């Protein structure tokens, strides 16, 4: 670890213990809790974006949302201390242990908590805008936290005659890397704007990513993705219900998904935002009512090792 990180750890009152190889992630202890220190080197433009992210994260307090401990700046670098999730991100799980996706029981445990996180932030006028597996953090105990708030936006409170805004039109250039996950109405950038349930569409894409091991539209150019989404193409989970009998996907044992999970994905991926369910409505979906047996990721994803 370089001197900048050591200095930041001292300011943040973190006792560094090790660095996770391959991830360049310093880990340590803060008041007997395991934490990680994230480092961002910024230009003036991205620096403002990080400050906005910290302003959004700081007041949030929910078991399924990434917990910000403290932050500091040294020269042009931001150092952000967060609670450690010992299994890393769900994308890390694909890269290290489950390249073909994860089984439905694990998806159920993750999705229930992810929807709880979305319902919580939506109630606080926050649109995440970057729900995807790289921003879903896992703990061995079965805990899931939503991270990746650098693309999030807070809907402004207007004057008392207008009330609270429910639509927004903002689009950041940095979102271009997330086209596969973004809702059609967000990409369309028209007068109608988009709202909280654009995150619900992203959740549907993310469930496909969980089950298939890769996101829909992965190999397409941005213009192709726009074309497919604007014409109403709906991605799906790959299994016997959706693939031809000779498909390679059917040779993967984990690719057997229930009708309830398929239905949840299709509802999330409804093209028209006005008929797409909200995060609160999703909590009543049959998939979440049936598949609610509490387990740990040590049981459900045994090949996944702690960082």
N, C-alpha and C positions, 0 to 999 in steps of 0.2 A: 504494500500500500504506500502511495506517495505521501509527501509531507502535507499536501493540501487536504487529503482525506483525514490524516491524523489530526490536523489542526481543527477540522470541522467536527470530528468526533469529540474532541476535548470541549469545544464550545457547546455541543449538543449534550454533553454529559453522558456520552456513550462509551462503554468499555469495549473496544473492538477485540474480537477473539479470533476471527479467521476471515478469509475471502473465498467465496464459492468459485471454484475453477470453472472456466468456460462462460460464466455469467458476469464475471467481474463485479460481484455483489458483496460488499463488506457486511459482515454480520457481527453483532455484539449484544451487550446487555444494557438496558436502561431501566433502572429501578426494578431489577429482577425479572424483567420481561425481555424476551428475545426480540431484537429489532434488526432492520436492515437500513442502510443509508444509500439512498439513490442520489446520483450525481448528474447534473445537467450543465453542460457548457453552453452559454447562450449569447446570441447577438441581441441588440436592443429590442427587436421585434418579438423574438421567442421569449425574451425575459418578461415582457408584459403578459404573454400567454401563461407563463408559469405562475406569475403573481395572481392572475385571475383564477387559475386552478387551485392555488393554495387558499384563496378567499372562499372558494366554493367548498373545499374539503374541511377547512378548519372547524366549522360549527357542526359538521355531521357526526352523529353518534348512533351507530346501528351495527349490530353484530355481523351483518353481511355486507358492510361497506368498509373499504380500506380505511384504517385508522391512522390519521396523521398525528404524530407525536410532537414534532417540532421541526423547524427549518432554519437555515442560516445561509448567508452568502459570503463568499470569499473571492474578491476580484470579480471575474465574470461568471463564476460558477455558483450554482445553487446546490445545496446539500439538504436533502429531505429525509427525515427519519420517520419510518413507518413500522408498525407491528409486523413481525416476520410471519409469513405463512410457509410452513416448513416443506411443503411439496412443490412450491413454486407455482407457475401458471399452468393452466390446462394445455396451452400450446406446448409448454415444456414437456408435458406428459406424452404428447404425440411424438415429439422429437426424440425422446429417450426411451419410451417403453410401449406406447400404443399407436404406432403409425397408421393403423387401419381404423382408428376410432375406438370408442369405449362402449361397454354394454349398457343396456337400457336401465338397469338398476342404478348405475352410477349417474347416468343422465338425470334420472328422477331426483336423486339427492341434490344434484347441482341446480337443476332448474327451479325447484321449489324455493331454494334460498335466493337464487338470482331474481326471481319475480318479487320476493319480499323486498330485496334491495331496490328494485325499480319502483315499486309502490312507495317506498319510503322517500326516495329522491324526487319522484314526481309530485308527491304531496308538498314538497318544499320548492316547487317551481323550477326544478332542474331537469333538463334534457341531457342525457349522457352522450349520445351521438357517436359512441364507439364501443358498443357492446360486441365483444368477440372473444374467442378463447384465450388470446394473449392477455386479456384484461380480467380474466377470471382466476383468482388465486385459491389454492386448495391447502387445507390443513389435514394432517393425519387423522385427527379426531372426527373428520367429516364436515368440518366448518368450511364454508365458502364465503369469499369476500369479493365484491366488485371493485375493481381498480380502474386505472386509465382515464382519469378525469380531465386530462389535458385538452380534450375536445369538447368538454361539457359547456353548456350555456345556461345561464339563469334568466328565466323569463322576467322582464321588468314589471314592477308594480306601477300602474298608471294612476292618474288622478281619480278622485272618488267617483267621478261621473262615468268613467270607463271601467273601473275595477281592475282585476288582474288579467293581463294578457294571457291568451291560451294558444296563440299562434305566433310563429317567429319566421323570419326570412333569412337570417344570417347564414352565410356559407363561408367557411375558411378554406383557403387553398390547401392547407395541411390535411383536409379530409379526403383529398384525392387518392390517398393510399388505402382508403377504407371503402371504396366504391362497392365492393362485393357485399358488404354488410348494410349499406345505407338504404333507407326506404325510398321508393320512387318519388314521393312528394318532396323529400328533402333534396334529391338530385334535380328535380324539375325546376326549382327556383322560380316558381311563378307567383302570381299575386296571392294565391291561397296559402302559401307558406306551409309550415309543418308544426306538429305539436308532440306531446309526450308519447303518443302511440307509434311514432317513428322508431322509438326504442323497442317496441314490441315486434315490429318487423325485423329489426336487427337480431332480436332474440330468436326468431324463427330461423334465420340464416345460421345463427350460432349453434342451434340444436342440430341442424344438418351437419355443421362442422364437427360437432361432438361425435355424432354417429358414424359419419363417413370418413373422418380423419383429415378432411380438407374442406375449405369453404366452397360453396357453389360459385360458379363463374371464375374459378381460380386462374384458368389459363387464358382468359379473354382480355383483350385490350379495353381500356376505359370506355371508348366509344361503343364497342360491342356490348359491354355491360349495360350502358345507358339504353341502347336499343332494346335489349331483351327485357329490361325492367319496364320500360315505357310501353311495350306491347303486351305486358301482362304475364310474362313467363314466370312460372312458380316453381322454385326448387323443391326438392323432396329428399327424404331419407332413402338410402339404397338398400332394398331387401326384396324378398320374394313378391311382395305386394306391388312393387313399383318397377322391378327390373325384369328383363327377359330371362327365361329359364337357363340360358347359357352364359349369363353375365358373370364376370369375374367377381363382382361384389357378393354373389351368393356363396362363394367358396370361403368367405370369412365368417367364422362361427358367431361373432358378436352381431352380425348383421341380420337380426331377427327382431323386428320391432312391433309393438302392439298397435292395434287400430287406434287406441286412445292417443298414443304418442303421434302417430301420423296425423290424426285430426288436430291435435294441438299445433303442430307445425303449420298445417294448412290455414288454420285460423290466424295465426301470427302473420302469415305471409299474404293475407288478403290485400290486394292491390289498392283498393279504395280505403283511405284512412278513416272515413266516416263509418264504415262497417267493420273495421278491425277492432277487436276487444281492447280494453284498457288493461293495465297491469293488475288493477284490483279485480276486474272481471275474470282474469286468467286464474286467479287463486281458487275459483270455483270450478275449474275445468275437471272433468272426470279423471284425467291422467294424474292429477295431483291428489285427488281424493283416494284413489285406489293404491297408488304407489307411494306410500308415506312411511314405510318401515324404516326406522332410523338404523343406519349402519355407519361404519367408518370406511375411509378410503383404503385403509390397510386390508380390509376384507374385500372391498369391491374392486380395487385396482392394486393387487398385490405386487405387480411388477414395478410399480412406481416407488422409488426410493427417496427419502428425505434429502434435502439439499446438503 
